[in-house]
Amino acid sequence: MQGQGNAVMSLLSLHDVRLSHGRTLVLDHVDLTVDAGRIITVVGPNGAGKSSLLKVALGLLTPDSGRVERSAKVIGYVPQRLEIGRLLPLSVRRFLAMAIRETADKGQLEAMLDTVGAGHVLARQVVDLSGGEMQRVLLARALLRKPDLLVLDEPVGGVDVAGQAELYDLITGQAREAGVGVLMVSHDLHVVMAATDHVVCLNRHVCCAGHPEAVSRHPEYLALFGPRVAASLAIYTHAHDHGHGADGSVLPLDAGGGGHVHGPGCRHG
């Protein structure tokens, strides 16, 4: 999705956002921008304010100070979890159809469920779904709205390891092929570092931000997650014939990039 003159369109911007709950500071002078076709992933320890940041981005929470700008026309949201009372009769088909204005036929809903790997649950009751099935249905519901901005809070919670990579590939495809901007919170650092363009490391304030590989070596990132996590990330390496500048940009060998082994944050082109 491009603006005039082929400039990248910013779908969401947070400027100097500050948020508190009573006397507890939740977010402190946070800046963040999500452009069309880009995946921004927020990582951080429990209690860092990640979910609160998403709620501010969605307009569900009003910051104490700062500015939030949204140019996205349609936002798809996948919450960390959704509790639906067991006494409420609600089929998956009805739950999905409620997400879009026009009448959705069975084929359309089945096709989207197939896309997220949950085609078999269309006729089932929402309350009977497993955690992983529910997350797939929530992602299908968000995508049915044809969003230009997708906001995801731990989107693969409860999904088995094999399915996690599939869903992240699907999310990446939405950004790359459909130009959807993605703002995502996740603890799945191994997969996320390979499936994102820009990482924001949050602990109430922005500790560090940038290209995934650069962030994974940043002292504040290492202080939050520890050397054991850094070592485990280093396992996911592969060789390339290019290097990266200090900002994470790709450099050919003759431009000072130097060939080296990359961590999971390495991206192409």
Wavefront OBJ file of the C-alpha trace (Angstrom):
o trace
v 0.000 0.000 0.000
v 1.614 3.229 -1.133
v 0.829 6.885 -0.734
v 1.459 9.656 -3.234
v 4.835 9.523 -4.941
v 5.246 5.865 -3.920
v 6.044 6.913 -0.349
v 5.338 4.321 2.312
v 2.086 5.022 4.144
v 2.165 5.206 7.926
v -0.925 3.452 9.262
v -0.295 4.089 12.945
v 1.999 6.408 14.890
v 2.477 6.856 18.621
v 4.348 9.963 19.690
v 5.758 10.388 23.212
v 2.935 8.321 24.716
v 2.724 8.123 28.493
v 0.187 5.987 30.386
v -0.356 5.229 34.048
v -2.848 3.247 36.102
v -3.244 5.166 39.332
v 0.295 5.671 40.630
v 1.729 2.882 38.494
v 3.557 4.016 35.385
v 2.702 1.662 32.514
v 4.177 3.391 29.444
v 6.803 6.105 29.565
v 7.458 8.344 26.518
v 6.901 5.618 23.898
v 7.302 6.284 20.171
v 6.245 3.735 17.555
v 5.287 3.765 13.869
v 3.685 1.038 11.738
v 3.958 1.448 7.979
v 2.031 -0.411 5.306
v 3.649 -3.731 4.449
v 5.883 -3.745 7.534
v 5.867 -6.042 10.560
v 6.637 -4.389 13.900
v 7.064 -6.779 16.816
v 7.026 -5.695 20.452
v 8.926 -7.883 22.904
v 9.574 -7.501 26.595
v 9.196 -9.164 29.992
v 5.878 -9.719 31.751
v 4.516 -6.439 33.066
v 6.423 -4.403 30.477
v 3.241 -2.734 29.166
v 3.013 -4.608 25.862
v -0.729 -5.331 25.935
v -1.409 -1.807 27.221
v 0.548 -0.452 24.264
v -1.685 -2.372 21.870
v -4.799 -1.067 23.632
v -3.529 2.486 23.263
v -2.850 1.804 19.582
v -6.411 0.517 19.134
v -7.969 3.419 21.037
v -9.158 1.185 23.881
v -7.008 3.134 26.346
v -6.398 6.871 26.312
v -2.838 7.901 27.174
v -2.157 10.486 29.865
v -0.063 12.426 27.379
v 1.351 12.094 23.910
v -0.336 11.674 20.560
v -1.781 8.699 18.658
v -2.390 8.993 14.917
v -4.294 6.334 12.977
v -4.708 6.481 9.219
v -5.653 2.809 8.843
v -9.220 2.503 7.584
v -9.783 -1.079 8.722
v -8.024 -2.658 11.704
v -8.042 -6.389 12.386
v -7.386 -7.392 15.991
v -6.403 -10.729 17.481
v -6.504 -10.627 21.307
v -4.321 -12.764 23.515
v -7.416 -14.682 24.568
v -11.176 -14.332 24.263
v -13.482 -15.682 26.940
v -16.964 -16.659 25.797
v -19.478 -17.958 28.321
v -20.354 -21.627 27.956
v -24.059 -20.810 28.138
v -23.860 -18.648 25.015
v -24.731 -20.661 21.884
v -22.367 -19.347 19.217
v -21.110 -21.356 16.271
v -17.803 -20.617 14.599
v -19.687 -19.802 11.404
v -21.806 -17.174 13.170
v -18.797 -15.813 15.051
v -16.923 -15.259 11.791
v -19.909 -13.827 9.943
v -20.344 -11.187 12.644
v -16.947 -9.737 11.721
v -17.966 -8.543 8.267
v -20.833 -6.371 7.141
v -21.846 -8.202 4.011
v -23.474 -11.607 4.157
v -20.749 -14.236 4.139
v -21.466 -17.518 2.428
v -20.260 -20.837 3.782
v -17.622 -21.152 1.069
v -16.027 -17.813 1.955
v -15.789 -18.695 5.630
v -14.496 -22.192 4.928
v -11.837 -20.803 2.619
v -10.534 -18.420 5.276
v -10.552 -21.134 7.934
v -8.650 -23.388 5.540
v -6.117 -20.611 5.085
v -5.378 -20.553 8.818
v -5.499 -24.339 9.127
v -8.865 -24.638 10.876
v -11.280 -25.595 8.112
v -12.686 -28.441 10.186
v -14.219 -26.241 12.931
v -16.780 -24.204 10.967
v -19.846 -26.001 12.337
v -18.577 -26.343 15.901
v -19.459 -24.221 18.913
v -16.871 -21.606 19.847
v -16.823 -22.770 23.482
v -15.770 -26.253 22.373
v -12.613 -25.112 20.599
v -9.156 -25.798 21.970
v -6.862 -22.857 22.683
v -4.967 -23.326 19.448
v -8.140 -23.685 17.386
v -9.528 -20.524 18.930
v -6.418 -18.521 18.030
v -6.696 -19.695 14.421
v -10.374 -18.709 14.337
v -9.557 -15.289 15.785
v -6.934 -14.753 13.100
v -9.398 -15.839 10.406
v -11.970 -13.402 11.802
v -9.465 -10.545 11.698
v -8.423 -11.352 8.119
v -12.028 -11.585 6.910
v -12.333 -7.863 7.582
v -9.615 -7.273 4.932
v -7.641 -4.988 7.240
v -4.901 -2.605 6.234
v -3.571 -2.816 9.800
v -3.388 -6.065 11.780
v -2.853 -5.850 15.552
v -1.912 -9.134 17.227
v -1.450 -9.863 20.927
v 0.360 -13.205 21.269
v -1.347 -14.572 18.128
v -0.109 -18.170 18.406
v -0.902 -18.826 22.059
v -1.952 -22.441 22.502
v -0.901 -23.372 18.969
v 1.457 -26.347 18.629
v 5.035 -25.701 17.567
v 4.512 -26.881 13.978
v 1.490 -24.606 13.612
v 3.263 -21.541 14.991
v 5.589 -21.233 12.013
v 2.645 -21.694 9.628
v 0.700 -18.855 11.237
v 3.709 -16.544 11.287
v 4.255 -17.332 7.594
v 0.623 -16.405 6.961
v 1.015 -13.122 8.853
v 4.218 -12.375 6.945
v 2.425 -13.091 3.673
v -0.286 -10.562 4.530
v 2.385 -7.909 5.004
v 4.474 -8.775 1.960
v 1.724 -9.592 -0.536
v -1.279 -7.557 0.624
v 0.616 -4.551 2.021
v -0.934 -4.982 5.466
v 0.836 -3.254 8.339
v 1.345 -5.548 11.335
v 1.828 -4.615 14.987
v 2.443 -7.737 17.027
v 3.296 -8.682 20.598
v 4.939 -12.054 21.025
v 7.082 -14.131 23.379
v 8.082 -16.543 20.604
v 11.446 -14.888 20.095
v 12.986 -17.603 17.909
v 10.299 -17.393 15.254
v 9.455 -13.719 15.619
v 13.013 -12.552 15.118
v 12.946 -14.210 11.689
v 9.471 -12.971 10.779
v 9.652 -9.259 11.510
v 11.111 -6.083 10.039
v 11.517 -4.018 13.185
v 11.660 -5.041 16.847
v 10.709 -2.791 19.753
v 12.045 -3.992 23.080
v 9.710 -2.579 25.722
v 9.976 -2.373 29.480
v 7.539 0.487 30.117
v 9.874 2.605 28.003
v 11.510 1.642 24.721
v 14.768 -0.012 25.792
v 15.981 -0.493 22.230
v 14.485 -0.759 18.755
v 15.617 -1.591 15.259
v 16.486 -4.458 12.955
v 15.971 -7.811 14.723
v 19.597 -8.852 14.472
v 20.843 -5.565 15.900
v 18.308 -5.667 18.741
v 19.267 -9.241 19.639
v 22.816 -8.000 20.345
v 21.814 -4.835 22.200
v 22.962 -4.686 25.855
v 19.491 -3.755 27.153
v 17.895 -6.649 25.257
v 20.465 -9.041 26.698
v 19.912 -7.615 30.176
v 16.144 -8.264 29.906
v 16.253 -11.747 28.389
v 19.631 -12.999 29.528
v 22.587 -14.617 27.743
v 20.837 -18.003 27.641
v 18.174 -16.607 25.293
v 20.844 -14.914 23.208
v 22.706 -18.216 22.931
v 19.562 -20.088 21.895
v 18.849 -17.490 19.223
v 22.360 -17.961 17.863
v 21.526 -21.619 17.101
v 19.143 -20.478 14.367
v 21.874 -19.338 11.951
v 22.614 -19.616 8.282
v 25.381 -18.247 6.077
v 24.977 -15.384 3.594
v 27.165 -13.613 1.091
v 26.226 -10.176 2.400
v 26.481 -8.217 5.616
v 24.549 -5.598 7.536
v 25.276 -2.010 8.418
v 24.904 -0.729 11.956
v 21.241 0.060 11.271
v 20.574 -3.459 9.983
v 20.540 -2.465 6.309
v 21.808 -5.078 3.850
v 25.280 -4.360 2.448
v 27.037 -6.217 -0.379
v 30.472 -7.616 0.428
v 32.264 -4.874 -1.489
v 30.442 -2.161 0.500
v 31.925 -3.082 3.832
v 29.227 -5.488 4.889
v 31.475 -8.499 5.203
v 30.217 -12.066 5.024
v 29.194 -13.613 8.314
v 26.748 -15.984 9.924
v 23.400 -14.403 10.762
v 20.920 -14.947 13.535
v 17.193 -15.411 12.934
v 16.660 -11.708 12.380
v 18.436 -11.723 9.027
v 16.164 -10.521 6.230
v 16.664 -10.337 2.500
v 16.456 -7.443 0.140
l 1 2 3 4 5 6 7 8 9 10 11 12 13 14 15 16 17 18 19 20 21 22 23 24 25 26 27 28 29 30 31 32 33 34 35 36 37 38 39 40 41 42 43 44 45 46 47 48 49 50 51 52 53 54 55 56 57 58 59 60 61 62 63 64 65 66 67 68 69 70 71 72 73 74 75 76 77 78 79 80 81 82 83 84 85 86 87 88 89 90 91 92 93 94 95 96 97 98 99 100 101 102 103 104 105 106 107 108 109 110 111 112 113 114 115 116 117 118 119 120 121 122 123 124 125 126 127 128 129 130 131 132 133 134 135 136 137 138 139 140 141 142 143 144 145 146 147 148 149 150 151 152 153 154 155 156 157 158 159 160 161 162 163 164 165 166 167 168 169 170 171 172 173 174 175 176 177 178 179 180 181 182 183 184 185 186 187 188 189 190 191 192 193 194 195 196 197 198 199 200 201 202 203 204 205 206 207 208 209 210 211 212 213 214 215 216 217 218 219 220 221 222 223 224 225 226 227 228 229 230 231 232 233 234 235 236 237 238 239 240 241 242 243 244 245 246 247 248 249 250 251 252 253 254 255 256 257 258 259 260 261 262 263 264 265 266 267 268 269
